[in-house]
Amino acid sequence: MKVPSNEPAIRLVMLPKYTNPDGDIFGGIILSMIDEAAAVEAQRQAHHRYVTVSMDSVQFHLPVQVGDIVSLWCQTIKIGRTSIKIHVDVLAHPRCSDEEHKVTEATVTMVAIDMDRNAVPVFGV
Ligand SMILES: CC(C)(COP(=O)(O)OP(=O)(O)OC[C@H]1O[C@@H](n2cnc3c(N)ncnc32)[C@H](O)[C@@H]1OP(=O)(O)O)[C@@H](O)C(=O)NCCC(=O)NCCS
């Protein structure tokens, strides 16, 4: 297992197109970014085609606003035979603040698959 990356898997500014009618960022947008970030982290560990098999322990701590710069930090917590379990922390940096805060976190399990969509070993056979 590689050591945790010293940079976020994804960093993105939150645009108005991501909002709900109340002006907050949709939770589903954050979940989609978590999924993408976990895929980036899985690729960093070992090159494969991956699918998401589960997303657990999702916690929305705080709302995200338009203009926030959102960073997704990944930590691989377990590599099994064919799966990689990754914890993702989502941090938001509001435009008018010097501070970042954790807005969401989740644990994602990605499975390495072959061209027939069968699970394959992450490392070796
Ligand atoms: C992921 C998938 C390939 C697993 O296939 P499978 O034949 O069930 O494979 P297995 O039962 O051997 O499980 C493969 C690995 O996934 C893990 N796994 C299976 N279900 C899991 C779950 N609900 N949560 C966490 N891990 C799970 C197993 O523990 C195993 O890990 P390991 O090899 O590291 O021990 C298959 O279920 C699949 O294609 N699912 C759809 C994925 C998808 O389309 N995702 C996008 C959603 S839009």
The ligand as an ORCA input file, in Angstrom:
! r2SCAN-3c Opt
* xyz 0 1
  C     -18.102     -5.396     -7.742
  C     -18.421     -6.740     -8.407
  C     -17.533     -6.907     -9.634
  C     -18.089     -7.806     -7.386
  O     -18.308     -9.039     -8.019
  P     -18.483    -10.396     -7.160
  O     -18.482    -11.551     -8.080
  O     -19.605    -10.199     -6.221
  O     -17.104    -10.464     -6.430
  P     -16.801    -10.916     -4.951
  O     -17.984    -11.387     -4.186
  O     -15.643    -11.849     -5.094
  O     -16.302     -9.572     -4.275
  C     -15.177     -8.899     -4.785
  C     -14.619     -8.031     -3.675
  O     -15.604     -7.054     -3.338
  C     -15.849     -7.072     -1.939
  N     -17.244     -6.760     -1.732
  C     -18.323     -7.348     -2.313
  N     -19.445     -6.741     -1.876
  C     -19.057     -5.759     -1.028
  C     -19.750     -4.794     -0.259
  N     -21.089     -4.707     -0.277
  N     -19.041     -3.945      0.505
  C     -17.698     -3.997      0.544
  N     -16.963     -4.893     -0.175
  C     -17.651     -5.767     -0.939
  C     -15.511     -8.502     -1.508
  O     -15.216     -8.541     -0.125
  C     -14.304     -8.777     -2.384
  O     -13.150     -8.139     -1.832
  P     -11.726     -8.914     -1.650
  O     -11.458     -9.697     -2.906
  O     -10.731     -7.809     -1.493
  O     -11.854     -9.760     -0.444
  C     -19.922     -6.849     -8.821
  O     -20.698     -6.920     -7.649
  C     -20.370     -5.675     -9.651
  O     -20.034     -5.567    -10.833
  N     -21.168     -4.761     -9.054
  C     -21.613     -3.558     -9.754
  C     -20.554     -2.454     -9.650
  C     -21.012     -1.198    -10.331
  O     -21.566     -1.245    -11.407
  N     -20.758     -0.057     -9.666
  C     -21.212      1.197    -10.143
  C     -22.511      1.514     -9.515
  S     -23.421      2.707    -10.448
*
